[in-house]
Amino acid sequence: MQYLKRFAVTGSLCPSTRFFGERAASEVLRLSRQFDRVVVAGVGSGVVADRIHRLCPDAVFVECEARFAEPFARRHPATIVVQDWLERLFDHQPQLRTQRLLLASFIPTAGTFYSDDLVRMFVQVCRAGGSVIQMRYLPHRMSARFFEGLTDRGIVSERLFTVARNLPPVSMFALKSRLSPVAFSHHHLATALPAHPVPAHRGTALGTAAHAGAGLAAASHPGAGQAAPHGAASHSASGLAGAHAPPGHPAAHLSGQSVTPRPAATHVTPRPGATGAPLRAAR
C-alpha cells in the first residue's frame, strides 16, 4: 500500500519480486570485486537491498524515504544507512569521494522522475573510475531522456540482464565513462605507479623515458637546444648506464669516458604550431 500512496517517490506500483532481487544481488557481488566500495541507492521495501546486504555487508545504503530507511536500519544495525537524496551522499560520507565506487541504483528515472542532478552524480562516479548499474523498467523508452543525458556527457551503457517476472519487467544497465578516470584513490594511485624507474629500453618507456632522456641531454649540453636529436638522448642514457654498471658489464667501459653528443641539428624545421616545449607522455 505504501507504494501506491508514495508512487511519486517510489515510481513503482508494488515491491520488486525475489527473482529480480536475487539476480540483482548476484550481479552486484560479481562486479563489486573490481571496485573499492559498493553503494546501494534506493532501499525500498528491502527485497533487493536485503539480498545485496547478505552478499556485500560492507555496502553503504542510501534511501530518501524514512518509511523505508528506518526499518532497514533496524534490521541491519551495523550497516551505514544514509537517509537523504543520493546527490548528497558525499556530504554524509566525504571519504567516498576518493574511492572507486560501484553504485547500484534502484532509483526511478523514467518520465517525471528525470533528475539532472542525478545525471551529474552518475557522471561524477563514472569519471572517477567507478561504475553505475541502474535499474530500468520496460519499456525502456520511458527512461530514454535520462540515458540520453548520460550519453551526451560521455557515459556509455550496456544491458546486463532483464527479469520478466517482475511488475513491471525490469532490466539492469551498466554505465561507465568513455573517458579515462580523472581521479583515483591513494591506494590505486600507489599501486598504479612502478616501484622503480622504468628502464629506457622498455617498450613502455617510449613516451616517458625517451623524452626524459632527451631532456637530460639538452640540460647537459645547452648547445643542443630544443632540437636535440634522438642520438643525443641515446648517448646520454648510455653514459648513465655505464656509470652505474658493475665491473665486467658490457657497459662498464663507458663509465670512465666522456661521451660527446652529435652536433645540434640546425636543419630541422618544427611542425607548424610547435613551441619547442618538452613533450608530455600520453596517459
DOFIMAR-95774 format. One line per 2 residues: number of its first residue (from 1); their letters; for each residue x negated, y, z negated of C-alpha. Coordinates in steps of 0.001 Angstrom, whole numbers. Layout:
N
NUM = a = X Y Z ~ ...
END
This chain:
283
1 = mq = 0 0 0 ~ -2892 2362 -714
3 = yl = -3947 2014 2914 ~ -511 3133 4142
5 = kr = -433 6048 1711 ~ -4035 7102 2405
7 = fa = -4212 6453 6147 ~ -5626 9964 6698
9 = vt = -8727 8794 4770 ~ -8924 5055 5382
11 = gs = -7997 5080 9079 ~ -6535 1587 8761
13 = lc = -3138 97 8012 ~ -4489 -2797 5929
15 = ps = -7746 -4092 4434 ~ -10266 -5928 6584
17 = tr = -9998 -9699 6810 ~ -12513 -12078 5277
19 = ff = -13528 -13110 8796 ~ -14760 -9605 9542
21 = ge = -16221 -9267 6028 ~ -18340 -12412 6340
23 = ra = -19505 -11582 9869 ~ -20427 -8018 8962
25 = as = -22272 -9060 5798 ~ -24353 -11661 7630
27 = ev = -25279 -9079 10282 ~ -26370 -6572 7629
29 = lr = -28537 -9232 5980 ~ -30110 -10196 9310
31 = ls = -31043 -6609 10164 ~ -31993 -5489 6653
33 = rq = -35424 -7139 6774 ~ -36594 -4506 9273
35 = fd = -35865 -1528 7002 ~ -36697 -80 3582
37 = rv = -33171 177 2185 ~ -29576 -676 3028
39 = vv = -26850 1943 2666 ~ -23197 921 2971
41 = ag = -20744 3701 3776 ~ -17034 3080 3239
43 = vg = -16397 609 408 ~ -12620 461 916
45 = sg = -10871 -2410 -815 ~ -14186 -4263 -1107
47 = vv = -13508 -7116 1311 ~ -16636 -6222 3293
49 = ad = -18602 -4336 603 ~ -18411 -7163 -1956
51 = ri = -19783 -9639 563 ~ -22615 -7284 1539
53 = hr = -23439 -6776 -2150 ~ -23661 -10527 -2632
55 = lc = -26332 -10758 89 ~ -28010 -7341 -424
57 = pd = -27665 -6487 -4133 ~ -30124 -3567 -3862
59 = av = -27970 -1705 -1349 ~ -26629 1793 -2049
61 = fv = -22859 2147 -1610 ~ -21085 5372 -649
63 = ec = -17331 5943 -958 ~ -15462 9265 -986
65 = ea = -12245 7880 -2470 ~ -12207 7429 -6257
67 = rf = -9470 4768 -5944 ~ -11961 2588 -4067
69 = ae = -15273 3689 -5613 ~ -14341 3227 -9279
71 = pf = -13079 -389 -9068 ~ -16121 -1343 -7002
73 = ar = -18465 270 -9563 ~ -16741 -1637 -12393
75 = rh = -17209 -4926 -10533 ~ -20897 -4145 -9924
77 = pa = -22095 -2032 -12873 ~ -25814 -2299 -11958
79 = ti = -25271 -1034 -8407 ~ -25756 2537 -7171
81 = vv = -22338 3825 -6075 ~ -22211 7386 -4723
83 = qd = -18699 8821 -4874 ~ -18882 11503 -2202
85 = wl = -18897 12021 1544 ~ -21693 10224 3359
87 = er = -23025 13529 4723 ~ -24025 14466 1143
89 = lf = -25889 11232 433 ~ -29336 12857 283
91 = dh = -28089 15391 -2256 ~ -27453 12492 -4652
93 = qp = -30326 10220 -3576 ~ -33102 12511 -2229
95 = ql = -35689 9697 -2224 ~ -33799 8076 662
97 = rt = -34840 10899 2992 ~ -38312 9397 3418
99 = qr = -37141 5795 3856 ~ -36209 3889 6980
101 = ll = -32551 3127 6367 ~ -30165 547 7699
103 = la = -26861 2393 7417 ~ -23864 77 7645
105 = sf = -20904 2364 8254 ~ -17268 1335 7908
107 = ip = -16039 4922 8180 ~ -13284 5555 10758
109 = ta = -14441 7672 13714 ~ -11549 7439 16180
111 = gt = -9315 10315 17181 ~ -8793 12864 14418
113 = fy = -11430 11113 12289 ~ -14158 12528 14509
115 = sd = -16752 14478 12496 ~ -19662 16369 13999
117 = dl = -21316 16378 10556 ~ -21222 12580 10583
119 = vr = -22740 12518 14066 ~ -25615 14682 12837
121 = mf = -26095 12400 9820 ~ -26362 9348 12076
123 = vq = -28828 11139 14350 ~ -30971 12081 11340
125 = vc = -31099 8484 10112 ~ -31971 7107 13559
127 = ra = -34634 9696 14337 ~ -36320 8944 11019
129 = gg = -36929 5366 12173 ~ -33738 3875 10777
131 = sv = -30656 2412 12419 ~ -26882 2603 12026
133 = iq = -24368 -161 12545 ~ -20917 1357 12997
135 = mr = -17501 -270 12839 ~ -15358 412 15909
137 = yl = -11720 -602 16215 ~ -10289 -1775 19507
139 = ph = -9521 -323 21950 ~ -12969 1265 21970
141 = rm = -11837 4292 23958 ~ -10213 5657 20794
143 = sa = -13669 6421 19376 ~ -15257 7379 22703
145 = rf = -15741 11029 21677 ~ -17795 10046 18632
147 = fe = -20089 7711 20566 ~ -20466 10194 23420
149 = gl = -21587 12780 20875 ~ -24300 10373 19738
151 = td = -25357 9617 23312 ~ -25710 13331 24043
153 = rg = -28165 13545 21130 ~ -30379 10699 22336
155 = iv = -28788 7816 20397 ~ -28126 4561 22246
157 = se = -25580 1947 21175 ~ -25281 -1799 21611
159 = rl = -22347 -4008 20677 ~ -23308 -6640 18123
161 = ft = -20060 -8618 17825 ~ -16262 -8411 17899
163 = va = -13860 -10064 15457 ~ -10382 -10644 16865
165 = rn = -8990 -11999 13577 ~ -8609 -8552 12085
167 = lp = -5879 -5912 12252 ~ -6741 -4176 14464
169 = pv = -9525 -6209 16118 ~ -12873 -4657 15348
171 = sm = -16415 -4517 16720 ~ -19740 -3510 15220
173 = fa = -22206 -1451 17240 ~ -25911 -924 16528
175 = lk = -27237 2607 17011 ~ -30852 3656 17373
177 = sr = -32795 6648 18656 ~ -34111 6742 22202
179 = ls = -36981 8898 20890 ~ -39912 7936 18680
181 = pv = -39331 8315 14922 ~ -40112 11800 13615
183 = af = -40692 10774 10004 ~ -41969 7709 8137
185 = sh = -42115 6704 4525 ~ -45513 6883 2857
187 = hh = -45663 3078 2814 ~ -45111 2705 6564
189 = la = -47419 5590 7370 ~ -50229 3951 5390
191 = ta = -49730 561 6988 ~ -49468 2052 10472
193 = lp = -52916 3643 10292 ~ -56008 1425 10815
195 = ah = -58147 764 7756 ~ -61345 1612 9692
197 = pv = -62099 3888 12656 ~ -61202 2278 15955
199 = pa = -64377 1358 17946 ~ -64842 3333 21152
201 = hr = -64950 160 23254 ~ -61495 -971 22148
203 = gt = -58670 -551 24610 ~ -56598 1274 22003
205 = al = -59293 3962 21874 ~ -58592 5041 25439
207 = gt = -56882 8218 24289 ~ -58200 8824 20779
209 = aa = -61827 7659 20761 ~ -62651 8815 24277
211 = ha = -61528 12348 23535 ~ -63245 12248 20134
213 = ga = -66490 11137 21808 ~ -66183 13920 24349
215 = gl = -65643 16407 21503 ~ -68787 15195 19725
217 = aa = -70828 15507 22908 ~ -69604 19041 23520
219 = as = -70354 20041 19907 ~ -73897 18595 20064
221 = hp = -74670 20149 23465 ~ -72920 23512 23776
223 = ga = -74256 23866 27304 ~ -71948 21132 28427
225 = gq = -68999 23432 27781 ~ -65423 22320 28052
227 = aa = -66056 20478 31309 ~ -68436 17945 29741
229 = ph = -68428 14823 31931 ~ -67461 11373 30779
231 = ga = -71134 10344 30817 ~ -71993 12820 28055
233 = as = -69412 11258 25786 ~ -70761 7795 26598
235 = hs = -74358 8794 25785 ~ -73275 10409 22535
237 = as = -71340 7326 21494 ~ -74330 5117 22398
239 = gl = -76646 7254 20275 ~ -74327 6973 17284
241 = ag = -74082 3228 17752 ~ -77871 2871 17892
243 = ah = -78379 4953 14774 ~ -76266 2544 12721
245 = ap = -77222 -736 14408 ~ -79078 -3358 12321
247 = pg = -82672 -4371 13245 ~ -82750 -6689 16223
249 = hp = -79396 -5454 17514 ~ -79485 -4635 21267
251 = aa = -78549 -1044 20496 ~ -81186 -613 17758
253 = hl = -83806 711 20210 ~ -81654 3788 20752
255 = sg = -81852 4923 17124 ~ -85334 6418 17455
257 = qs = -84804 8039 20844 ~ -83215 11294 21794
259 = vt = -80589 10862 24443 ~ -80390 13642 26988
261 = pr = -76888 14127 28366 ~ -76199 14731 32005
263 = pa = -76105 18382 33121 ~ -72778 20069 32818
265 = at = -70594 19619 35871 ~ -70117 23055 37336
267 = hv = -68159 21988 40386 ~ -65184 20521 38507
269 = tp = -62061 22608 39002 ~ -59428 22193 36285
271 = rp = -55885 21393 37270 ~ -53501 24356 37508
273 = ga = -52256 25332 34065 ~ -55128 23657 32195
275 = tg = -56555 25834 29417 ~ -59558 23752 28513
277 = ap = -58167 22941 25061 ~ -59033 19450 23747
279 = lr = -56507 16827 24777 ~ -54417 15061 22137
281 = aa = -53892 11329 22333 ~ -50352 10311 23239
283 = r = -48378 8945 20329
END
